[in-house]
């Protein structure tokens, strides 16, 4: 009996495979079964398995692929162990229930199906040429379970009717259910039915899912993954006739269930089989490798993502793969896709250091076990090339299966030469452990330490606390538990829930909106992970590697020492009980300037407590020339013609440059249309926006459009090519004045608002007022760049629009964002909600003045209300006012802008207030950094910084803007920015000061 595929030489075609499949249940495909090199024996009980050694980790650049070790798992009875097999699936299933309570079941690996024998020549391996070929036999439908916590294999005997025996099938987890589809068995191709193994209860049960309408049909060698915790995607494979490239999706949240054939945009993979696919936690599916219709192994990787408007889009993944491959395994751990083994055809397998590879989707590079890959590294295996690394030999295999539990990657079985394997391997992704483990478990750091201390030799490295994570970190299988299907029909068909509507998060938090919320809220986690991983890449560019400290210096808000990546909940004042939520990540992501005028994309991490300038406000200094070329973002298209023109003109792929003649590209009629569209949206919104995490928050921009582009370029852009499908954008006002490109800044933000009204949010700053921006540059810029008549008209129309801007934003009812502060008059959020728009500064009350103009006092030691150096009638408010306001409104954090701070962000009131400023080198004199805050769905706040660009290489005299931009330099010199707090106020008769205004 032939089961999976005939493992033949590279010259064999898929037509032969189709014949084999029809006659015997075989399926064609050249492979590596004829490899004759020696293989390591499978692990035997009682043999200690080495523990992954963190000390062996590299010290510079993106982390190479980790090494694997054999797990000495417990098998009490022979039938409990899966034994030798290949062509099976291994699926990670999250824990069920609360640890320590009755009925708790820890995380598990579910192994299903596969071929358990080689037909005809199992005793003698074929020659290295592979001409003898290998046929796989002994297809099974048995289910084995590996309990990660107890390190124990067991065989499951689920209730219900099982699927038919098969291999080369696909499986993925939907919560605590494993979905099986396709494959090939003794009678040929398996039916296309979806079979579900429900593991929610103590006794598992098989169900068959009823799906209406046409579907992908019988096939094998394809891929399947759950994308965005909702969409079940099936791609490619072979239908017994030819390789395929079609994409099918099943929405698990929409009943009755039906398959829908997708037509994604962009350049997708060619028809292929034996590829792998895994879904990142933010909803990105990555398809890697495979074998095309000409039996050629592929090395490329493709990303597939769903946009919020329903479109699906392919994109080619960056980096150089170390080797083409198929019949390999791949699984995501955070932002890193771990790829292992694989075949090259002609009886050859992927060998040497390339047998294990990682695609770091944050850094955009492939790594093998040695370093970043710049050229393909294919070749025959040799001990010298492998560097004597036994782990390389362990992963030299194909037709195996892999799964991930937190930051651990497991591999089981497969085929090496003429030998079926039965070993379980494990590796730990140390990059994931660095960037997320401590961050997700700061509150349990002591417990986690004690568990780690109890790791025993002979077992893989695993931290018991990782099974208790919330939705902060979810692997490809997600962190949801699905409810038991309601009353399964007597015939075993499952007419009810594989839907995630009743999903419950691990722990005590219930998810009222189901997985739809996870789909909308998953990106900031990936943002934080991506940025911290990108920091590693940048440190390689710097030639240095910053090691995580063993412990941080005492923080002003907490006297305890800890090694977590975030502030523990204790960072909040004792006056407030901190619900699980708002925390400030204690490492900020920084893009640093490089001498010579090129930014170079350099990124590093700094402890927040290491920022030298935090606590200092910017003072007025000597003007300096700090113009330079700026990197920009990828394109974004629009349906509406005016926003389309704006976005297409200003969001070019890293190619925007200031216009040489300074003339603005829009006329007043186009600006009128844009303002009308935006005004209709703003007028329908409340004065206080109600937002959901994740959100990216931007501070003052002040017409410094180049800084906005740098922030988009470094940390994600609001476009379909960026991250708008997964994260909202919130801007805190002061879009105009001071800088040279207020028109570009405000028109782009308005166009994005019209394009993405539910995802891009703008609130009002104090410079969005006619009496202010008439004095500080916006009115002059409109006239200078559009002519007097059109310029004045544009300035008036923009200010009428500004009167409609929302005034604050409330995120998850825990964080309030505003431009200025609470001043003396604001005690409740309802006071802001009661402000009726449109509203001018003249018609506004003291509430509006406080909201847009007030500042915190100099530091936490200055309490109460004090006069504000900005001018008469304005106040500063102390930390006691912040705590009172938070307590009155059940809030945990205030995020505000309005003041330039040296590090781009600054904490106040024991971390309950953060000042955010996004423009760098404010007014050309401050030399300050700019920052944004990325608020994850777990309400962890990650600061992300850019530093000022160095002076341009070209001299000011040869710069095309040298003549045209002198008016803004003169204006800023005549009307200097707000002085450092604590310095004397401006002289009363100084007409260039805000005090005089």
Helices and strands as residue ranges (DSSP letters): E 6-8, H 14-24, E 28-30, G 54-56, E 69-70, G 78-80, E 89-93, E 108-112, E 115-119, E 135-139, E 143-147, E 152-156, E 170-174, E 177-181, E 184-185, E 188-189, E 194-198, E 205-209, E 223-227, E 231-238, E 243-251, E 259-262, E 272-273, E 276-279, E 285-288, E 291-292, E 301-306, E 312-316, E 329-333, E 336-340, E 343-345, E 348-349, G 352-355, E 356-360, E 365-367, H 390-394, E 401-405, E 408-416, E 419-428, H 430-432, I 433-437, H 438-440, G 442-444, H 445-453, G 464-468, E 480-481, E 493-494, E 504-505, H 515-521, H 523-542, G 569-571, E 583-584, E 587-591, E 603-607, G 608-610, H 641-650, H 668-684, E 688-691, E 695-698, H 705-715, E 728-731, H 742-755, E 760-762, H 770-773, H 778-786, H 788-802, E 808-811, E 815-818, H 829-833, H 846-853, E 855-856, E 865-867, E 875-877, H 879-889, E 893-896, E 905-908, E 913-916, G 922-924, E 930-935, E 940-946, H 966-974
